[in-house]
Amino acid sequence: MKITDLVKQSSKPFISIEIIPPRKGVKLETMFAELEALMRHKPAFMSVTSHAHEWSIEKVDGRDVERMKHKRLDTNAICIAAQARFGVEPTPHIICRGFTKDETEDVLLTLNFHGIENILALRGDGPPTRGGSADAFANERAADLVEQIQLMNQGVYLDPIENADKTDFCIGVAGYPEKHFEAPDMKTDLANLHRKVHAGAHFIITQMFFDNEAFYRFRDEASKIGINVPIIPGIKPLYKREHLDVLPKIFHIKIPQTVRDSIERFSNPDDVYKASIEASVAQCKDLLAHGVPGIHFYSMSVAKPTSDVLKGIKS
Ligand code: FAD
């Protein structure tokens, strides 16, 4: 089912989950064991992150050889396997960086073939380019990727494909309640978000945030400039003291002092865990009281913290 239909049809806010593919060499059953614990909460959809390949030129037998390495298992294969096993609605992340438009079209056609209806379209955080002539035929920004998918939804492919059906993807994009780190200011970033919606995005999932007031401001400002698609808040359950330092650095977000204080007063990992989960539960309860359509949990494929937050919300 399309995420936009899920939003329309849900009588109460849904939950959804984001996972990160396991590293290469992990077996399907190992991944499924962790997913099973998350699937018990009946997520409306499960999104799976995607990671740019690493390209290098290496000498093999005295010759320069182009090598492509991937540390994680394939996003799209995981989506197809999880859909078959759990009946969950998968939402693969598709990134621009490191992929030509041809490669993107092939992947989208394969996903369409498997009945996958939702896509999260992102620029990606990998290296800016893959090098060589391939970059000349890659999408530069998420809005370009949205445009490519929308053309496919109209039956327009890069080269004509005889008797090809139109795809019918529901497209999500990323939004940043605290601004994307490259944007000069919030106004510009919102205008760029508007471009993605104008290009045909149907819903927005936000970057993680810990200050709900920033999210409410972002939602209001987006609505003022005519962004009227559903905005789904992305929440990362905290569960370690290190998160307080690491998450702001990686994701360019702030953790409010009140949240820090509630966690930093403990040193024992069990107490830190309990206080962190309590902080996430309080954040989610506040969002639910402010009319969000659902909450998207950045589980990072670790089931317990997200499960504990969900139990806390229900209690
Ligand atoms: P864009 O929308 O292209 O924006 C990137 C920057 O360009 C912004 O600063 C924007 O303001 C600016 N911009 C946009 N259009 C213009 C324009 N016309 N002129 C000038 N500036 C412009 N990364 C991964 O690698 N894999 C993942 O699976 C992944 N999943 C994610 C899921 C979510 C929900 C979120 C929030 C992020 C995810 N990311 C992922 C991270 C994301 O790829 C990065 O944040 C990336 O830096 C930006 O991606 P974007 O799609 O928002 O880019």
Boltz pocket constraint, residues with backbone or C-beta under 6 A from the ligand:
constraints:
  - pocket:
      binder: B
      contacts: [[A, 48], [A, 49], [A, 50], [A, 51], [A, 52], [A, 93], [A, 95], [A, 120], [A, 121], [A, 122], [A, 123], [A, 124], [A, 125], [A, 126], [A, 140], [A, 141], [A, 142], [A, 143], [A, 173], [A, 174], [A, 175], [A, 180], [A, 181], [A, 182], [A, 183], [A, 188], [A, 189], [A, 192], [A, 193], [A, 195], [A, 196], [A, 205], [A, 206], [A, 207], [A, 208], [A, 234]]
      max_distance: 6.0
